[in-house]
Amino acid sequence: KAAGSITRAVDIVKGKIDQSIKIEVEVESYEQYLEAITTECHIIMLDNMSNDLMRKCVATNNSKLLEASGNMTVERIKAVSDTGVDFISVGALTHSYKAMDVSLKFSK
């Protein structure tokens, strides 16, 4: 939003980075996805989308890598994988992990 559009944001980034660096665009709607596929980004992150909407994005993809993310659970991975996306990010593996307090003490 700060750049005015996805296209403008990608153009700005392309002009400021080494061309070997991959650009990933996060989209939250089909309309944003349709704009993202027209840009020079390499990866499109489909954030918080239903499986049906991800399937629609896969069906209309023009060679971008597609990553499913947001509201992802380990239980949902198989169904999301079946949509045809290239990658799945499961934030629950890190941000929802229950930490264990471990102490290491030395004695003489």
C-alpha positions as CSV (number, residue, x, y, z in Angstrom):
1,K,0.0,0.0,0.0
2,A,2.9,2.4,0.8
3,A,4.1,2.1,-2.9
4,G,0.6,2.5,-4.3
5,S,0.3,-0.9,-5.9
6,I,2.0,-4.3,-6.0
7,T,3.4,-3.5,-9.5
8,R,5.0,-0.3,-8.3
9,A,6.4,-2.0,-5.2
10,V,8.0,-4.7,-7.3
11,D,9.4,-2.1,-9.7
12,I,10.9,-0.1,-6.8
13,V,12.5,-3.2,-5.3
14,K,13.8,-4.5,-8.7
15,G,15.6,-1.2,-9.1
16,K,17.4,-1.4,-5.8
17,I,18.6,-5.0,-5.5
18,D,21.0,-7.3,-7.2
19,Q,19.1,-9.1,-10.0
20,S,20.0,-12.5,-8.6
21,I,17.8,-11.9,-5.5
22,K,14.3,-13.4,-5.7
23,I,11.3,-11.1,-5.0
24,E,8.3,-12.5,-3.1
25,V,5.0,-10.8,-3.1
26,E,2.4,-11.5,-0.4
27,V,-1.3,-11.3,-1.6
28,E,-4.5,-11.7,0.4
29,S,-7.1,-11.7,-2.5
30,Y,-7.5,-13.0,-6.0
31,E,-7.4,-9.4,-7.3
32,Q,-4.0,-8.8,-5.7
33,Y,-2.9,-12.2,-7.1
34,L,-3.9,-11.2,-10.6
35,E,-1.8,-8.1,-10.3
36,A,1.2,-9.9,-8.8
37,I,1.4,-12.4,-11.7
38,T,1.9,-9.5,-14.1
39,T,5.0,-8.3,-12.2
40,E,8.6,-9.4,-12.3
41,C,8.3,-11.1,-8.9
42,H,9.5,-14.7,-8.6
43,I,7.3,-16.0,-5.7
44,I,3.7,-15.2,-4.7
45,M,2.7,-15.9,-1.2
46,L,-1.0,-16.7,-0.9
47,D,-1.8,-15.5,2.6
48,N,-4.8,-16.8,4.5
49,M,-6.6,-18.1,1.4
50,S,-9.1,-20.9,1.3
51,N,-8.1,-24.1,-0.5
52,D,-10.6,-23.3,-3.3
53,L,-9.1,-19.9,-3.8
54,M,-5.5,-21.4,-3.8
55,R,-6.7,-23.9,-6.5
56,K,-8.0,-21.0,-8.6
57,C,-4.7,-19.2,-8.3
58,V,-2.8,-22.4,-9.3
59,A,-5.0,-22.8,-12.3
60,T,-4.4,-19.3,-13.6
61,N,-0.7,-19.2,-12.7
62,N,1.8,-18.1,-15.4
63,S,5.0,-19.7,-14.1
64,K,5.4,-18.0,-10.7
65,L,6.2,-20.1,-7.7
66,L,3.3,-20.1,-5.3
67,E,3.6,-20.3,-1.5
68,A,0.6,-21.0,0.8
69,S,0.8,-19.3,4.2
70,G,-1.3,-18.0,7.0
71,N,-3.7,-19.9,9.1
72,M,-1.7,-23.0,8.2
73,T,-1.8,-26.0,10.5
74,V,0.0,-29.3,10.3
75,E,-3.4,-31.0,10.0
76,R,-4.2,-28.8,6.9
77,I,-0.9,-29.5,5.0
78,K,-2.2,-32.5,2.9
79,A,-5.3,-30.6,1.7
80,V,-3.3,-27.5,0.9
81,S,-0.6,-29.6,-0.9
82,D,-3.4,-31.0,-3.1
83,T,-4.2,-27.5,-4.4
84,G,-0.9,-27.6,-6.4
85,V,1.0,-24.8,-4.6
86,D,4.8,-25.1,-4.7
87,F,5.5,-24.3,-1.0
88,I,3.7,-24.3,2.3
89,S,4.8,-22.2,5.3
90,V,3.5,-23.3,8.7
91,G,4.3,-20.5,11.2
92,A,2.8,-22.6,14.0
93,L,6.0,-24.7,13.9
94,T,7.8,-21.7,15.4
95,H,5.5,-19.0,16.7
96,S,3.1,-21.4,18.5
97,Y,5.8,-23.8,19.8
98,K,5.7,-24.4,23.6
99,A,9.1,-23.5,24.9
100,M,11.0,-25.5,27.5
101,D,13.1,-23.8,30.1
102,V,16.5,-25.5,30.1
103,S,19.3,-24.5,32.4
104,L,22.9,-25.6,32.1
105,K,24.9,-25.2,35.3
106,F,28.5,-26.1,35.9
107,S,30.0,-27.1,39.1
108,K,33.6,-27.8,40.2
